[in-house]
Amino acid sequence: MVASLSPGSLSTVAPFRWQDGERLIVFGRGALAQAGDLLTEGYALLTTPRALMHDPGTLRDRAAAVHDVQPGRVDEIAALLRGQVGAQLLVALGGGRVIDVAKALAAADPPRRVAAIPTTLSGAQMTAIHRHAEGVDATTARVRPALVIDDPSLSTSQPLEELAASACNALGHAVEGPLTPLSSPVPAMAAVEAARLLVAGFQGAPGAQPDHDALALGALLAGYAIGSTGYGLHHVLSQTLVRFAGVSHGSSNAIMLPHSIPALARRVPEPIARLADALGEDPAAAAARLGALTGAARLRELGVSEGELERCAEEAAGRPELHLTPTAAELGELRELYAAAY
């Protein structure tokens, strides 16, 4: 059940269970309390100190081992942990990095399974999109979590500026998912609803609390959409900043999205027009307003140098995902988009 939201309203989304093929998605306030019934004992818990603060004690107590996922690149972290994590069930309590590391570990040594309990709006719990651990063949099948426990009190638990940046990441999923050749009506409809929920989640009066349930459900639907469709220009721009300029994933999306949306609209105008109708405004303007809550509007404000920007443009130009938003952007356009955001 999806709550009906008007701008600025606070909502409670009715809890639900969604059996989607081989995976079970449990969503709603109080979902974390069901973890004990959903998880078998003896799993490996992958987490971070911040995420572990939200554990009522049951997750740590039932784990055979607890592994702290350090900051860094997913491929490198997964390679370091690969020899240390022996359980067949990997429980990822954390944001996108933690969940992606769990997915990479499961892919490296099948038939492991992943249960994801998100603490951000990354949407990683809904996709099989992740980097492989270093040393794993690139053609190895990727893994999506078999169990998702998404409790809005947990998945929206970041401080406000970080939460807004994470929402921009999710909005990027919702914007770009319907534009690829792999899209179809179901993920496209999910993406439009996701965008509506994410924008509505921050449309309260100045100083008001965000609508946490709307944000959590929006991120989940956006993750579902991009997990079905893949991504192109916008996420190439954002992910390359993460990898080669050290910008956080949320901040890179927040800064790039107002610039990448017009570039996407030039390529695929109809879905962007439908999104504008659903939002009641230009999606780029909505993205800019949301991005303004993150505390930085320009890449230079995050310490990115012009040299790093040029390297990012060159690295992005080699990404095959650019072809999923045809016509694929070339180096000159990538430079222009980065420069506009600098």
N, C-alpha and C positions, 0 to 999 in steps of 0.2 A: 504494500500500500504506500502510495506517495502522497505526502501532505500537500494540500493546496495552500500556496503562499501568496500573499500580497506583499508589495515592497515594504520593507521595514517590519513585517510581522515576525514574531517569534513562533516557532512551531515545535511540535513534538511529532516525529515520524513514528508511526506505529511499528513496533518491532516485526521483523519478518525473517523467514528462512527461504532461501532460494536454492533449489537443486538445479545446477547448471551443468548438465553432462556429468562428468566424474567429480566435480567439485561442489562443495556445500558452502554457501555464504550465509552467515548469521549476522544480522544487522539490528542495531537498536540499543537504546540505553539499557544497561544491565547485561548486555551480551557477554561481557568479560566474565561475569559470574557463572556462565555456562561452560567455561573452558574446562573445568574439572570433569564434566560429563562427556565432553567432546574429545578430549585428549587422553591417550593411553599413557601410563607412567613409563619412565625410562627414556624420555626424549632428550635431545640436546636443545638447550635454550640459548639462542643467539640474541643479544640485546645490547643496550647501552646503559650507563648509569642513570640518565634522565628517564628512559623508558622504564627501567626497573623500579623507579620510584612509584609507578602506578600499579605495580603488581601487588595485589592484596596479600600475597604470600604463597598462594596456591601454585603459581607457575614455577617459582624457584624451588619450592619444597618437593614438587613431583618430578623435577628434572634430574636426569642422571648426571648431567654436567651443565654448567653455565659458562658461556663464552662471551667475553666482552668484544664487540665489533668496533675496532678503532676507526678513526677518520682515515680517509684515503680512497684509493681506487678499488673498485669492486674486484677486478681481476687479480690484483695483487693481494688484497685481504683474503680472498677465497683461497688463493694458492697457499698462503701462510697457514690458514686454518685447516686445510684439507687433511693433513696428517693428524690433526688433534681431535677432530669431530668424528666420532664413531657410530653414533646412533642412526637408526633407520628413519626416525621421524625427527625433523628439524623444525623447531618452533621459533619463528622470528617475531620478536616483540620489539618494534622500533619503526623507524622511517624507511624511506626507499632504499637507502644503502644497506641496512640490515636485512631487509627482505630480499634484495637482489643478491646479497652474499649467500643467503640460505638457498636461493634458487640455483645459483652457480654451483654450490656444493652438491646439491641433489643431482644436477645434470652431470657433474664430473664422475659421480659414483652411484649409478642407478642400482636398484630401484628405490631410492630414497624418496620420501614424501615431505612436503613442506606445509606447515600450518602458519598462516600469517595473521598477526594481530597489530594493525597499523597504529602508529602514534603521530602520524602526519597525514596530509592530504595528497601524498605522492601518487596514490593509485597503483603502486607496484604490486599490491596484493592481488590485483585483478588481471595481471598480464604474465605472459611467458617471455617478456622482453627483458633481457639482462645480458651482461657480458659474461663470457666464460672465464673460469679460473685460468691463470697462466698455465700453459702446457696442455690444455685441453683442446682437442681438434675442433676447429671452427665449425665443422659440419655436425657436431654432436647436437642431438635434440635438446631443445631448451625446456624448462620446467615452469609450470604455473602452479601456484599453491592449490592443494586439494581441499584445504579448509581455510576459510576466511572468517575471522571473528572481528567485526567492525563495530566498536562501541563508540558513539559520537563523543562521549565524555573523554575518551582516550585519543581518538584520531584527530580531535581538534584541541589537543592539550598544549600546543606550543604557545609561547608568548605572542602578543598581538602582531608585532611586525613580522615575525617568522611565520605565523599563521596566515597572514595576508600574502606573503611570498609563496607559501605552499599552495594557497588557493589560486594564485596566478599560474603555477605549474599545472594544476588541475584544469584551469580554464584553457590553458594551451592545448591540453588533450582534447577538450570538448570542441575547440575551434578547429583543430587540424584533422581530427579523426574522420569527419565526413568528407574530407576533400581528396582522399587518396583513391586510386582505382580499386582498392580492396574493400571499399565501403559498400554498404547495402542499407536498405531502409531501417533495419532494427538498430544497429549501432548509431546510425545517423539520428534517429529519433531520441535515442538515449543521450546522445551528445548535446542536442538542443535543450533537453530538459536539464541536463547537468549544468550547462552554461547558465540557464535561468536561475537555478538554485544557487550556484556559486556567486553570481552577481547579487541576487536577493539577500544572500547571507551577510553582506556588508552594507546594506542599504538602510540601516536603522538611523535614528537621529544621532547627531554628533555626540560622541562619548558613550553611546549605547553599546551594549555587548553584542558581538556578532551572533547570528542565528546558527548555533553550532550544529543542530540537526540538519539544517539545509546544506551547510558546507560539507558535512560528512557524507550525506547521500549524493550530493553533487559530485564529489570527488570519486566516490565508488562508481557512479554511472559513467563518469568521464574515463576512468580507468578501464571499465568494461568496453567502452567505445574504442579507445586506442589499442586495447589488446586485440580487438577484432580486425582493425583496419591498418595498423602500422602508422608511421609518421613520416613527415617530409621536412620541408624547408625550415619551419619554425624550430622544431626540436633539434635539427642539425645545428642551427645557429646557437641555441641555448646549451646543448650538451657539449659543444666544442669549447664554449667559454668555461664550462665546468672543468673540462679535462686539461685545457692548456693555459687557462688564465686564473684558475683557482677560485672562480666565482661560485657561490653556492647555487644549487639547482634551482631553488625557488627564486633567488634574486635574478638569475640570468633570464628566467621566464618573465619575471615582472618587468624587466627593463626592455627586453626584446619584443614582447608581444604587441605593444602599440605600433611598432614599426613593421613587424612581419605580417600583421593582419592585412594591411593594404597591399602588400606584395602577394599574399595569398588570394585576395579578392580580385586582383588583376588576372590571375590564372583561372580561378574557379569562382566566378561571381555569384552564381545562383545560391549555393549553400550559405555563403556569407550574408546574402540578402535575406534568406530565411532566418538566419540567426539574428539579424538586426530586427526583423519583425517580432521574433519571440522576446527579445530583450527590450524592445521599444526604444532602441538607440543604436548608434554606431558601435559595433563590438570593439573597435579600437579605442573609442572614448571610454567605454566601460572598463577595458583593460587598463587604460591609463589611470583612471580613478582608483581602481583597486591597487595598482602598482604604487600609487602615491602613499599608500598606507605602510609600505615596506621600509620607508626611511631613505631610499636612494632611487633617483630617477635616471642617473647617468652612469655609464660604466666607469668613467674616470673617478667617480665618487667612491668606487669600490677598489681603487688602486690599480686598475688595469692600465698598462702602458700601451703606447702606440705600437711598439714592437710586438707585444703580445697580441694586439688586435690584428696585425698583419699575419702573424703566424696562424691565428684562429681562422682567418679568411682562407688561407692556403690549405689548412687541414680540412676545413669544412668543404672546400671545393672537391675533395676526393671522396666524400661520403656517398655511397651508392643510394642512400635513402632519399637524396635530392630528387631522384627520378620518380618518387611517389607523389610529388606535386609538380607535374609537368606544366610547362616546359621547365626542365631542371635549371636552377640558378647557376650562373657561371661566376667565376672569380670576381669580376668587376661588380656585379650586383651584390655579392656577399660583402665586399669591401664597403659599398655604399650603405648597406643596412647596418653594419657595425659602426660606421662613421656617424650615421644618424643617431645612434644610441649612445655615442661616446660623449 
